[in-house]
Amino acid sequence: MPQSATITTDHSVIQEWVEKRGGKPATVKLANREGKVTILRIHFPGRGNDDELEDISWTDFFDAFDKHNLAFLHQETTADGKDSRFFKFVRRAK
């Protein structure tokens, strides 16, 4: 049975979901211009993208998240009941 996804803008829910799965807030190194976070990512160390990402603080992450009017689409568990790492940044509904 496919698992449903949830959308949230609640910072504490997002941070808890990410940290529970061993993730960290990050940005793409080459896109980070003049100290401004432009492209958000979640960094799961050891998952193949370590060289492309730069870890950032939760404060910087959520500042950019709110500035770009984003929401966090995520799945809690997979069909077999394990913690899911599925997420996507989406535009907030108006």
C-alpha positions in Angstrom: 0.0 0.0 0.0 1.5 3.4 -1.0 2.2 5.7 1.9 0.9 9.3 1.8 2.9 12.4 2.0 2.4 15.5 4.2 3.1 19.1 3.5 4.2 21.4 6.3 5.8 24.8 6.8 6.3 24.2 10.6 10.1 24.6 11.3 10.1 22.3 14.3 8.3 19.5 12.3 10.8 19.8 9.5 13.9 19.9 11.7 12.7 16.9 13.7 12.0 14.9 10.5 15.4 15.7 9.1 17.4 15.0 12.2 15.6 11.7 13.0 16.9 10.5 9.6 20.5 11.7 10.2 20.1 14.7 7.9 21.4 18.2 8.1 20.3 21.5 6.5 22.5 22.3 3.5 22.9 24.4 0.3 24.6 23.6 -3.0 28.2 25.0 -2.7 28.3 26.6 -6.2 24.9 28.3 -5.8 25.8 29.9 -2.5 26.7 33.4 -3.6 28.1 36.2 -1.4 26.9 34.3 1.7 23.4 34.0 0.5 21.7 30.7 0.5 20.0 30.2 -2.8 19.4 26.5 -3.2 18.3 24.4 -0.2 19.0 20.7 0.2 18.9 18.2 3.0 22.3 16.6 3.4 22.3 12.9 4.4 26.1 12.3 4.9 27.5 9.3 3.1 24.7 9.3 0.5 26.8 10.3 -2.5 26.4 14.1 -2.6 28.9 15.1 0.1 31.2 17.1 -2.2 28.4 19.2 -3.7 26.8 20.3 -0.5 27.7 22.8 2.2 26.1 22.3 5.6 24.4 25.4 7.0 22.7 26.4 10.2 19.0 25.8 10.8 18.6 29.6 11.1 20.1 30.2 7.7 18.1 27.3 6.3 14.7 28.5 7.6 15.5 32.1 6.6 15.9 31.0 3.0 13.0 28.5 3.3 10.6 31.3 4.3 12.1 33.9 2.0 11.5 31.6 -1.0 8.0 30.8 0.2 8.6 27.1 0.3 6.8 24.2 2.0 8.2 20.7 2.9 6.5 17.7 1.3 7.6 14.6 3.1 6.7 11.0 3.8 7.0 9.5 7.3 7.3 5.8 6.5 7.8 3.6 3.5 5.3 0.9 2.6 7.2 -1.6 4.7 7.1 0.7 7.8 10.7 2.0 7.7 11.5 5.7 8.1 11.2 7.3 4.7 13.7 9.8 3.4 11.4 11.0 0.7 10.9 14.8 0.7 10.6 17.6 -1.8 10.5 21.4 -1.5 7.4 22.9 -3.0 5.9 26.3 -3.4 3.4 27.3 -0.6 -0.2 27.4 -1.6 -1.5 31.0 -1.7 
